[in-house]
Amino acid sequence: MKGTAMRTPRILAPALAAAALVTVLAGCSAADGAEATSKPSASASSKSSAATSSKPSVLPQSEVRVPDAKKTVTCNDGAAIVDQSGTEVTLNGNCAKVTVSGNDSIVHLGDVDELIVESAISRITVGTAKTITISGSGNDVLYAGDKPEKVDDQGSSNIVQAQSK
């Protein structure tokens, strides 16, 4: 009987510790589980940032895939809409307001006062732009002239920078 009394605490202690550990871990995963599926962890982000650069970079011109489809759009009453997807689009001349909503396109613009980018995965070259508003994701906006007065990037993974010479 004495051997049984000593044996119970030895078995009971690890079992209680395991139960407590499962309870604690279950509580943590329930609280963090929803966020973990939508966002990468901080350690994963910092590892990938350290492996590459901390800032996304524009794809070099030599690596840009140019679509076969070509289109020219015009500025009517001071405004133009570029809604073609998978197309290389050119707007000849300057325009007060240009909205780019076509996805996976290459867009060439002159000078604009207001550039609105609603597209995804597009490359937009512009002479100058006073304001640039981006709600899409994965776009490169390259300006040839002065830096825009205002850039409002509400999307993700967008790059706005001067064109390389």
C-alpha positions in Angstrom: 0.0 0.0 0.0 2.8 2.3 0.8 4.2 1.9 -2.8 0.9 2.8 -4.3 0.6 6.0 -2.3 4.0 7.2 -3.6 3.2 6.2 -7.1 0.0 8.2 -7.5 1.7 11.7 -7.0 4.4 10.7 -9.6 1.7 9.9 -12.2 -0.7 12.6 -11.2 1.9 15.5 -11.3 2.9 15.0 -15.0 -0.8 14.4 -16.0 -1.9 17.7 -14.3 1.0 19.6 -15.9 0.1 18.2 -19.3 -3.5 19.2 -18.8 -2.6 22.7 -17.7 -0.3 23.1 -20.7 -3.0 22.0 -23.1 -5.5 24.4 -21.5 -3.0 27.3 -21.7 -2.0 26.6 -25.3 -5.6 26.1 -26.4 -6.5 29.5 -25.0 -3.6 31.2 -26.8 -4.3 29.7 -30.1 -8.0 30.6 -29.9 -7.1 34.3 -29.3 -4.4 34.5 -31.9 -5.7 32.1 -34.5 -7.9 34.5 -36.4 -5.1 37.0 -36.8 -2.5 34.4 -37.7 -4.4 33.3 -40.8 -4.7 36.8 -42.2 -1.2 38.3 -41.4 2.3 36.8 -41.4 3.9 36.6 -38.0 6.4 39.2 -37.0 9.3 36.7 -37.1 8.3 35.6 -40.6 8.1 39.2 -41.8 11.5 40.2 -40.3 13.2 37.1 -41.7 11.9 37.8 -45.2 12.7 41.5 -44.8 16.2 40.7 -43.7 16.7 38.2 -46.6 15.6 40.8 -49.2 15.4 44.5 -48.9 13.2 46.2 -46.3 11.5 48.2 -49.1 9.9 46.7 -52.2 11.6 47.6 -55.4 10.4 48.3 -58.9 10.8 45.5 -61.4 13.6 46.5 -63.9 12.3 47.6 -67.3 14.1 44.6 -68.9 12.0 42.2 -66.9 8.6 43.9 -67.5 6.2 41.7 -69.6 4.7 44.0 -72.2 1.2 42.9 -73.3 0.5 42.2 -77.0 -2.7 44.3 -76.9 -2.1 48.0 -77.4 -4.7 50.8 -76.9 -4.6 54.6 -77.1 -7.0 56.6 -75.0 -7.9 60.3 -75.1 -8.6 63.0 -72.5 -12.2 64.3 -72.8 -13.2 67.4 -70.9 -10.1 67.2 -68.8 -10.6 63.5 -67.7 -9.5 60.1 -68.9 -10.3 56.6 -67.8 -8.0 53.7 -68.4 -10.0 50.6 -67.8 -8.3 48.1 -70.1 -6.8 45.0 -68.5 -3.8 43.1 -69.8 -3.1 46.0 -72.3 -0.4 48.5 -73.0 -2.3 51.8 -72.9 -1.0 55.2 -74.0 -2.6 58.6 -73.3 -1.2 61.1 -75.7 -0.7 64.6 -74.2 -1.6 65.9 -70.8 -4.9 65.5 -68.8 -6.2 67.0 -65.6 -7.6 63.8 -64.1 -6.7 60.2 -65.0 -8.3 57.1 -63.4 -6.5 53.8 -64.0 -8.8 50.9 -63.2 -7.7 48.1 -65.6 -5.6 45.4 -64.0 -2.2 43.9 -65.2 -1.6 46.7 -67.6 1.2 49.1 -68.6 0.0 52.7 -68.8 1.9 55.6 -70.3 0.7 59.1 -69.3 1.8 62.7 -69.9 1.4 65.3 -67.2 -1.6 65.0 -64.9 -3.0 67.0 -62.0 -4.7 64.1 -60.3 -3.9 60.4 -60.9 -6.2 57.8 -59.3 -5.0 54.2 -59.4 -7.7 51.6 -58.7 -6.0 48.8 -60.5 -3.9 45.9 -59.4 -0.5 44.8 -60.7 -0.1 47.6 -63.2 2.9 49.7 -64.2 2.1 53.4 -64.7 4.6 55.9 -66.0 3.6 59.6 -65.8 5.3 62.8 -66.7 4.3 64.7 -63.6 1.4 64.3 -61.2 0.4 66.8 -58.5 -1.5 64.2 -56.5 -1.6 60.4 -56.7 -4.3 58.4 -54.9 -3.9 54.6 -54.9 -6.5 52.1 -53.7 -5.3 49.1 -55.7 -2.4 46.8 -54.9 0.9 45.7 -56.4 1.3 48.8 -58.7 4.4 50.6 -59.8 3.9 54.4 -60.4 6.9 56.0 -61.9 7.1 59.7 -62.5 9.5 61.5 -64.8 9.2 65.1 -63.4 9.0 66.5 -60.0 7.9 64.5 -57.0 4.1 64.6 -56.5 2.9 67.1 -54.0 0.7 64.4 -52.3 0.6 60.6 -52.5 -2.2 58.8 -50.7 -1.5 55.0 -50.8 -4.5 53.2 -49.4 -3.6 49.9 -51.1 -0.8 47.5 -50.4 2.6 46.7 -52.1 2.5 49.8 -54.2 5.6 51.7 -55.2 5.7 55.4 -56.2 9.1 56.7 -57.2 11.0 58.6 -59.8 11.8 56.9 -63.1 15.4 55.7 -63.4 17.3 57.6 -66.0 
